[in-house]
Amino acid sequence: MRKKFIIVLTSVSLLLMSGCAKKDPKPSSDMGNEIVTDTVSIDENNFDSSTGNGFNSSSDGMKSLYFGFGAYTLTPEMQSTVAFNKNVLTQKLQNGQVKLEGNCDEFGTDEYNYALGLKRSKAVKDSLIAQGMNGSQILLVTYGESNPQCKEPTDSCYARNRRVDLHLVK
């Protein structure tokens, strides 16, 4: 009887997960969502996939954080980037909000990538809060694989898509 219950529960779970459609992510706030658009690309030919050096898709002087394949934990080097971003936010944020956008490469299902993008942006949020930021000023968005910076089938390109971007919300 227990075996039959587990099989039915697994089947229902799979059916529910397979019926999800892609939707545009929305910020989790009632505030306006106009975003500053001074995003900058920096020397894409010298991109270092382990650090993200050589490319930045964040705006307002902040730096994007780049993750390994399937990863969402922050390395000590990434913590330095979070500290840098926190300093920028301390100067620029005031009473506004910052949007953390989680992104993934094209590998994995849509559901997996949306969840992974959210885990990445939440890891950055948790680190910013640990460094003294007010959590109510941080919005989380996940784009999964739907917002690539690069579409070439190369390891360097895939690495550029595994990131969290930061943008001030106005």
C-alpha positions in Angstrom: 0.0 0.0 0.0 2.8 2.4 0.9 4.6 1.7 -2.4 1.4 2.5 -4.3 1.1 5.8 -2.5 4.6 6.8 -3.3 4.1 6.0 -7.0 0.9 8.0 -7.1 2.5 11.0 -5.2 5.5 10.9 -7.5 3.3 10.8 -10.6 1.1 13.7 -9.4 4.3 15.8 -8.6 5.7 15.2 -12.0 2.5 16.2 -13.7 2.3 19.4 -11.7 5.9 20.4 -12.5 5.7 19.6 -16.2 2.6 21.9 -16.7 4.4 25.1 -15.7 4.7 27.8 -18.4 7.4 30.4 -18.7 6.3 33.8 -17.5 8.2 37.1 -17.3 9.5 37.5 -13.8 8.2 40.5 -11.8 9.9 42.3 -8.9 8.4 41.4 -5.6 7.4 45.0 -4.6 4.6 47.5 -5.1 7.2 50.2 -5.9 7.8 51.3 -9.5 10.2 49.1 -11.5 11.9 51.5 -13.8 15.5 50.5 -13.9 18.5 52.6 -14.6 20.0 51.5 -18.0 23.7 52.3 -17.8 24.7 48.6 -18.1 28.3 48.3 -19.3 30.2 45.6 -21.2 33.9 45.5 -20.5 36.4 43.7 -22.7 34.5 40.5 -23.5 37.5 38.9 -25.1 39.4 38.8 -21.8 36.6 37.2 -19.7 37.8 35.1 -16.8 35.0 32.5 -16.1 36.2 31.8 -12.6 36.0 35.4 -11.4 33.8 37.2 -14.0 36.7 39.6 -14.6 36.5 41.2 -18.0 32.7 41.5 -18.2 29.9 43.2 -16.2 26.2 43.3 -16.9 25.2 45.1 -13.7 24.6 48.8 -13.6 25.2 51.8 -11.4 28.8 51.0 -10.7 28.1 47.5 -9.2 29.7 44.3 -10.4 28.0 41.1 -11.5 28.7 37.8 -9.6 29.6 34.7 -11.7 28.9 31.1 -10.5 30.2 27.7 -11.5 28.1 25.2 -13.3 25.1 24.3 -11.1 26.5 26.3 -8.2 24.8 28.9 -6.0 27.2 29.3 -3.1 29.5 32.3 -2.7 33.2 31.8 -2.7 35.5 34.1 -0.6 36.4 36.0 -3.8 32.7 36.5 -4.5 32.2 37.8 -1.0 34.7 40.5 -1.9 32.5 41.4 -4.9 29.5 41.5 -2.6 31.3 43.8 -0.2 32.2 46.1 -3.1 28.6 46.2 -4.2 27.4 46.8 -0.7 29.7 49.9 -0.5 28.3 51.2 -3.8 24.8 50.6 -2.5 25.5 52.4 0.7 26.4 55.5 -1.3 23.7 55.3 -3.9 20.7 53.4 -2.5 19.3 55.7 0.2 15.6 54.8 0.4 15.4 53.0 -2.9 15.7 49.3 -3.8 18.2 47.1 -5.6 17.1 44.3 -7.9 19.1 41.1 -7.9 18.6 39.1 -11.1 19.6 35.4 -11.0 20.6 33.9 -14.4 21.7 30.5 -15.7 23.2 28.9 -18.7 21.0 26.8 -21.1 21.7 23.5 -19.4 18.9 21.9 -17.4 15.1 22.2 -17.5 13.3 25.5 -17.3 12.1 24.7 -13.8 15.6 23.8 -12.6 17.1 27.0 -14.1 14.4 29.2 -12.6 15.0 27.7 -9.2 18.8 27.9 -9.6 18.6 31.6 -10.6 16.5 32.3 -7.5 19.0 30.4 -5.3 21.9 32.5 -6.7 20.1 35.8 -6.2 19.1 34.7 -2.7 22.7 33.8 -1.8 23.7 37.3 -2.8 20.8 38.8 -0.8 21.8 36.8 2.3 25.4 38.0 2.0 24.3 41.7 1.6 22.1 41.4 4.7 25.0 39.7 6.6 27.0 42.8 5.7 24.4 45.1 7.2 22.0 45.9 4.4 18.3 46.2 5.0 16.6 43.1 3.4 13.4 45.1 2.6 15.4 47.1 0.1 16.4 44.0 -1.9 14.2 42.5 -4.6 14.9 39.0 -6.0 14.2 38.1 -9.6 15.1 34.9 -11.5 15.3 34.8 -15.2 16.6 31.2 -15.4 18.1 30.7 -18.9 15.8 33.3 -20.5 18.2 36.3 -20.2 21.5 35.2 -21.7 24.3 37.7 -22.2 25.9 35.4 -24.7 24.5 32.8 -27.1 27.6 31.1 -28.5 28.1 27.4 -27.7 31.4 27.9 -25.8 32.4 27.3 -22.2 33.3 31.0 -21.9 29.9 32.0 -23.1 28.1 29.6 -20.8 30.1 31.0 -17.9 29.0 34.6 -18.6 25.4 33.5 -18.4 25.7 31.9 -14.9 25.5 35.2 -12.9 23.6 37.6 -10.7 23.3 41.1 -11.9 22.5 44.1 -9.7 20.4 47.1 -10.7 19.0 50.1 -8.8 15.2 50.3 -9.1 13.8 53.8 -9.4 
